[in-house]
Amino acid sequence: MRRHEQIAVRERTAAAMLDMTPAEFRRLVDGGHLPPPKSIGGLPRWETSTLRRIISGEAADDGDFET
């Protein structure tokens, strides 16, 4: 069976992508250091492409992510 690439993930998966606990991840989101989630059908999801750009340095953390 072909595996699909995830383009948006829930908080627990987003935190795991950055090797963080969900609580650590939420603190950084609440502090504006990580972007807030997008709402998809009322469900909060983070775009994996954005998380990858942050970790690679392409998206700088200037504390500019709005919560």
Buried (B, 14 or more C-beta within 10 A) or exposed (E): EEEEEEEBBBBEBBBBBBEBEBEEBBEBBEEBBBBEBEEEEEEBBBBBEBBEEBEEEEBEEEEEBEE
